[in-house]
Amino acid sequence: MVMGKEAPRISGLDSVEGALSTVEQYFENGWTDGLPIVPPTEEAVERMMAASGRDPLEVLGVIPPRMGVATVEAVATNAVMAGCRPEYMPVVVSAVEAVVDEPFDLRGLQATSDPAAPMIIVSGPIVQHVGINHGIGLFGHGSRANATIGRALRLVLVNLGGGHPDTGDKSTLGSPAKYSFCIGVDVDTPWVPVHAEMGFEANDSCVTVYASDAPRGNNPGGSGDMEFPLWILADSMSNLNHNIISGGHAVVVVSPLIAHKLSEEGWSKE
Protein backbone atom coordinates (compact mmCIF):
# COMPACT_ATOMS: atom_id res chain seq x y z
CA MET A 1 0.00 0.00 0.00
CA VAL A 2 1.37 3.42 -0.96
CA MET A 3 0.65 6.19 1.52
CA GLY A 4 0.04 9.83 0.62
CA LYS A 5 -0.13 13.16 2.44
CA GLU A 6 -3.04 14.73 4.26
CA ALA A 7 -5.16 17.12 2.21
CA PRO A 8 -5.24 20.80 3.25
CA ARG A 9 -8.22 21.84 5.38
CA ILE A 10 -10.72 24.56 4.53
CA SER A 11 -11.19 27.46 6.89
CA GLY A 12 -14.11 29.78 7.55
CA LEU A 13 -17.39 30.00 9.42
CA ASP A 14 -19.34 26.76 9.74
CA SER A 15 -22.67 28.35 8.86
CA VAL A 16 -24.93 29.00 5.89
CA GLU A 17 -23.03 32.20 5.08
CA GLY A 18 -19.78 30.34 5.59
CA ALA A 19 -20.96 27.64 3.19
CA LEU A 20 -21.89 30.21 0.54
CA SER A 21 -18.53 31.89 1.02
CA THR A 22 -16.79 28.54 0.55
CA VAL A 23 -18.74 27.89 -2.65
CA GLU A 24 -17.56 31.23 -4.05
CA GLN A 25 -14.01 30.52 -2.90
CA TYR A 26 -14.01 27.25 -4.81
CA PHE A 27 -15.28 29.02 -7.93
CA GLU A 28 -12.51 31.61 -7.64
CA ASN A 29 -9.84 28.93 -7.23
CA GLY A 30 -11.13 26.82 -10.11
CA TRP A 31 -11.89 23.85 -7.85
CA THR A 32 -15.21 23.02 -9.50
CA ASP A 33 -16.75 21.74 -12.70
CA GLY A 34 -18.71 24.97 -13.16
CA LEU A 35 -21.49 24.04 -10.74
CA PRO A 36 -21.68 24.91 -7.02
CA ILE A 37 -20.06 22.38 -4.71
CA VAL A 38 -20.97 21.05 -1.28
CA PRO A 39 -18.39 22.46 1.19
CA PRO A 40 -16.16 19.54 2.24
CA THR A 41 -16.16 20.00 6.02
CA GLU A 42 -13.87 17.74 8.05
CA GLU A 43 -16.85 15.89 9.52
CA ALA A 44 -18.38 15.21 6.08
CA VAL A 45 -15.07 14.04 4.64
CA GLU A 46 -14.45 11.80 7.65
CA ARG A 47 -17.85 10.14 7.18
CA MET A 48 -17.05 9.60 3.51
CA MET A 49 -13.64 8.10 4.29
CA ALA A 50 -15.11 5.80 6.93
CA ALA A 51 -17.64 4.51 4.41
CA SER A 52 -14.82 3.55 2.05
CA GLY A 53 -13.33 1.10 4.54
CA ARG A 54 -9.87 2.16 3.33
CA ASP A 55 -6.93 3.98 4.90
CA PRO A 56 -7.39 7.73 4.22
CA LEU A 57 -3.76 8.09 3.07
CA GLU A 58 -3.81 5.08 0.75
CA VAL A 59 -2.82 6.13 -2.77
CA LEU A 60 -5.22 4.89 -5.44
CA GLY A 61 -3.11 6.29 -8.26
CA VAL A 62 -2.09 9.51 -9.98
CA ILE A 63 -4.37 11.59 -12.21
CA PRO A 64 -2.87 12.99 -15.44
CA PRO A 65 -1.99 15.37 -16.87
CA ARG A 66 -1.11 17.26 -13.68
CA MET A 67 -0.31 13.93 -12.01
CA GLY A 68 -2.12 14.77 -8.78
CA VAL A 69 -2.05 12.04 -6.15
CA ALA A 70 -5.44 10.42 -5.63
CA THR A 71 -5.49 9.38 -1.99
CA VAL A 72 -8.66 7.99 -0.44
CA GLU A 73 -8.96 11.26 1.49
CA ALA A 74 -8.63 13.39 -1.65
CA VAL A 75 -11.24 11.28 -3.44
CA ALA A 76 -13.54 11.48 -0.40
CA THR A 77 -13.20 15.27 -0.43
CA ASN A 78 -14.28 15.44 -4.06
CA ALA A 79 -17.12 12.99 -3.40
CA VAL A 80 -18.45 15.30 -0.68
CA MET A 81 -18.11 18.27 -3.04
CA ALA A 82 -20.09 16.37 -5.67
CA GLY A 83 -22.97 15.76 -3.25
CA CYS A 84 -22.44 12.02 -2.71
CA ARG A 85 -23.89 10.11 0.20
CA PRO A 86 -21.32 8.08 2.19
CA GLU A 87 -22.71 4.78 0.88
CA TYR A 88 -21.71 5.83 -2.65
CA MET A 89 -18.03 6.05 -1.69
CA PRO A 90 -17.05 2.42 -2.53
CA VAL A 91 -18.41 2.97 -6.05
CA VAL A 92 -16.48 6.23 -6.43
CA VAL A 93 -13.26 4.60 -5.19
CA SER A 94 -13.72 1.70 -7.62
CA ALA A 95 -14.30 4.12 -10.50
CA VAL A 96 -11.11 6.02 -9.67
CA GLU A 97 -9.14 2.77 -9.43
CA ALA A 98 -10.54 1.76 -12.81
CA VAL A 99 -9.58 4.96 -14.65
CA VAL A 100 -6.02 4.97 -13.27
CA ASP A 101 -5.53 1.38 -14.46
CA GLU A 102 -2.94 1.65 -17.25
CA PRO A 103 -4.96 -0.02 -20.04
CA PHE A 104 -7.67 2.64 -19.66
CA ASP A 105 -5.20 5.35 -20.81
CA LEU A 106 -6.57 8.21 -18.74
CA ARG A 107 -3.88 10.56 -20.04
CA GLY A 108 -5.09 9.94 -23.57
CA LEU A 109 -8.69 10.56 -22.56
CA GLN A 110 -7.91 13.82 -20.75
CA ALA A 111 -5.79 15.07 -23.67
CA THR A 112 -7.96 13.97 -26.60
CA SER A 113 -9.75 16.49 -28.82
CA ASP A 114 -12.67 14.05 -29.00
CA PRO A 115 -15.76 14.85 -26.85
CA ALA A 116 -15.28 11.70 -24.78
CA ALA A 117 -15.81 11.16 -21.06
CA PRO A 118 -15.44 8.19 -18.70
CA MET A 119 -18.78 6.43 -18.44
CA ILE A 120 -19.23 4.56 -15.15
CA ILE A 121 -21.22 1.35 -15.51
CA VAL A 122 -22.27 -0.12 -12.15
CA SER A 123 -23.59 -3.67 -11.97
CA GLY A 124 -24.56 -6.18 -9.30
CA PRO A 125 -26.40 -5.87 -5.97
CA ILE A 126 -24.83 -2.46 -5.21
CA VAL A 127 -27.07 -0.95 -7.91
CA GLN A 128 -30.20 -1.46 -5.84
CA HIS A 129 -28.43 -1.12 -2.49
CA VAL A 130 -27.45 2.52 -3.06
CA GLY A 131 -30.25 3.43 -5.48
CA ILE A 132 -28.43 3.80 -8.79
CA ASN A 133 -30.91 4.34 -11.63
CA HIS A 134 -30.90 1.32 -13.96
CA GLY A 135 -34.24 1.90 -15.64
CA ILE A 136 -36.25 4.71 -17.15
CA GLY A 137 -34.14 7.81 -17.78
CA LEU A 138 -30.91 6.22 -16.54
CA PHE A 139 -28.80 8.54 -18.73
CA GLY A 140 -30.74 11.60 -17.62
CA HIS A 141 -31.41 13.70 -14.57
CA GLY A 142 -33.28 12.88 -11.39
CA SER A 143 -31.10 10.27 -9.66
CA ARG A 144 -28.81 11.55 -6.92
CA ALA A 145 -26.64 8.43 -7.02
CA ASN A 146 -26.04 8.55 -10.78
CA ALA A 147 -25.51 12.31 -10.85
CA THR A 148 -23.16 12.60 -7.88
CA ILE A 149 -21.09 9.45 -8.45
CA GLY A 150 -20.41 10.54 -12.01
CA ARG A 151 -19.71 14.08 -10.89
CA ALA A 152 -17.32 12.90 -8.16
CA LEU A 153 -15.12 11.25 -10.78
CA ARG A 154 -15.24 14.40 -12.92
CA LEU A 155 -14.16 16.55 -9.95
CA VAL A 156 -11.26 14.17 -9.33
CA LEU A 157 -10.19 14.62 -12.97
CA VAL A 158 -10.47 18.40 -12.64
CA ASN A 159 -9.04 19.00 -9.18
CA LEU A 160 -6.37 16.31 -9.03
CA GLY A 161 -5.64 15.90 -12.73
CA GLY A 162 -5.94 19.54 -13.78
CA GLY A 163 -8.57 18.61 -16.36
CA HIS A 164 -9.77 22.14 -17.03
CA PRO A 165 -11.01 22.95 -20.55
CA ASP A 166 -8.20 23.94 -22.95
CA THR A 167 -5.41 23.39 -20.42
CA GLY A 168 -5.63 19.84 -19.07
CA ASP A 169 -8.73 18.78 -21.03
CA LYS A 170 -8.22 19.25 -24.78
CA SER A 171 -11.70 18.31 -26.01
CA THR A 172 -12.47 20.69 -28.89
CA LEU A 173 -16.18 21.11 -28.19
CA GLY A 174 -16.63 19.23 -24.91
CA SER A 175 -19.77 17.33 -24.01
CA PRO A 176 -22.52 17.46 -21.39
CA ALA A 177 -21.40 13.91 -20.51
CA LYS A 178 -18.33 15.53 -18.95
CA TYR A 179 -20.44 16.80 -16.03
CA SER A 180 -21.57 13.34 -14.94
CA PHE A 181 -21.76 9.98 -16.72
CA CYS A 182 -22.91 7.08 -14.54
CA ILE A 183 -25.51 4.38 -15.16
CA GLY A 184 -26.64 1.17 -13.50
CA VAL A 185 -27.09 -2.19 -15.20
CA ASP A 186 -30.66 -3.48 -15.02
CA VAL A 187 -30.98 -6.18 -12.37
CA ASP A 188 -33.84 -7.82 -14.31
CA THR A 189 -31.78 -8.63 -17.39
CA PRO A 190 -32.74 -11.79 -19.32
CA TRP A 191 -29.08 -12.25 -20.21
CA VAL A 192 -25.84 -12.77 -18.29
CA PRO A 193 -24.89 -9.58 -16.35
CA VAL A 194 -22.10 -7.59 -17.95
CA HIS A 195 -19.65 -8.14 -15.08
CA ALA A 196 -20.25 -11.91 -15.17
CA GLU A 197 -19.17 -11.87 -18.81
CA MET A 198 -15.87 -10.41 -17.61
CA GLY A 199 -15.19 -13.25 -15.21
CA PHE A 200 -16.81 -12.06 -11.99
CA GLU A 201 -19.52 -13.88 -10.08
CA ALA A 202 -23.08 -12.86 -10.90
CA ASN A 203 -23.72 -11.76 -7.30
CA ASP A 204 -20.60 -9.56 -7.21
CA SER A 205 -20.86 -5.78 -7.38
CA CYS A 206 -18.59 -4.27 -10.03
CA VAL A 207 -17.69 -0.98 -11.66
CA THR A 208 -16.66 -0.73 -15.32
CA VAL A 209 -15.38 2.46 -16.95
CA TYR A 210 -15.52 3.16 -20.65
CA ALA A 211 -14.27 6.19 -22.59
CA SER A 212 -17.43 7.20 -24.40
CA ASP A 213 -18.99 9.93 -26.46
CA ALA A 214 -22.40 11.13 -25.32
CA PRO A 215 -25.08 8.47 -25.90
CA ARG A 216 -26.83 8.21 -29.24
CA GLY A 217 -30.48 7.29 -28.90
CA ASN A 218 -32.48 4.97 -31.15
CA ASN A 219 -36.22 4.51 -30.75
CA PRO A 220 -37.42 1.60 -32.92
CA GLY A 221 -40.51 0.95 -30.84
CA GLY A 222 -41.34 -2.09 -28.76
CA SER A 223 -43.95 -3.88 -30.85
CA GLY A 224 -43.80 -6.34 -33.70
CA ASP A 225 -40.90 -8.52 -34.82
CA MET A 226 -37.78 -7.81 -32.74
CA GLU A 227 -35.52 -8.16 -35.78
CA PHE A 228 -36.47 -4.63 -36.82
CA PRO A 229 -34.91 -2.96 -33.74
CA LEU A 230 -31.73 -4.92 -34.47
CA TRP A 231 -31.57 -3.53 -38.01
CA ILE A 232 -32.03 0.00 -36.61
CA LEU A 233 -29.24 -0.64 -34.11
CA ALA A 234 -26.90 -2.09 -36.75
CA ASP A 235 -27.50 0.89 -39.05
CA SER A 236 -26.71 3.31 -36.21
CA MET A 237 -23.54 1.45 -35.23
CA SER A 238 -22.27 1.52 -38.83
CA ASN A 239 -21.48 5.22 -38.60
CA LEU A 240 -20.23 5.74 -35.05
CA ASN A 241 -17.23 7.87 -34.11
CA HIS A 242 -14.37 7.51 -36.59
CA ASN A 243 -12.12 6.19 -33.80
CA ILE A 244 -13.98 2.88 -33.91
CA ILE A 245 -13.75 2.27 -37.67
CA SER A 246 -10.56 0.23 -37.43
CA GLY A 247 -11.37 -1.49 -34.14
CA GLY A 248 -12.37 -0.96 -30.54
CA HIS A 249 -15.58 -1.44 -28.62
CA ALA A 250 -19.04 0.07 -28.41
CA VAL A 251 -21.41 0.04 -25.46
CA VAL A 252 -24.93 -0.94 -26.44
CA VAL A 253 -27.66 -0.20 -23.90
CA VAL A 254 -30.93 -1.99 -24.64
CA SER A 255 -34.11 -1.12 -22.77
CA PRO A 256 -35.55 -3.92 -20.56
CA LEU A 257 -38.69 -4.05 -22.73
CA ILE A 258 -36.71 -4.73 -25.90
CA ALA A 259 -34.25 -7.05 -24.12
CA HIS A 260 -36.96 -9.31 -22.77
CA LYS A 261 -38.78 -9.46 -26.10
CA LEU A 262 -35.52 -10.30 -27.88
CA SER A 263 -34.87 -13.06 -25.35
CA GLU A 264 -38.39 -14.44 -25.78
CA GLU A 265 -37.75 -14.69 -29.53
CA GLY A 266 -34.56 -16.62 -28.88
CA TRP A 267 -31.98 -13.88 -29.38
CA SER A 268 -28.92 -14.18 -27.13
CA LYS A 269 -26.76 -11.18 -26.26
CA GLU A 270 -24.14 -12.43 -28.75
PyMOL commands that set and color helices and strands:
alter all, ss='L'
color gray80, all
select helices_A, chain A and resi 16-29+42-52+72-82+86-99+102-104+106-111+126-130+144-159+176-178+194-197+227-237+242-244+256-264
alter helices_A, ss='H'
color red, helices_A
select strands_A, chain A and resi 59-63+68-71+117-123+182-184+206-212
alter strands_A, ss='S'
color yellow, strands_A
deselect
rebuild
show_as cartoon
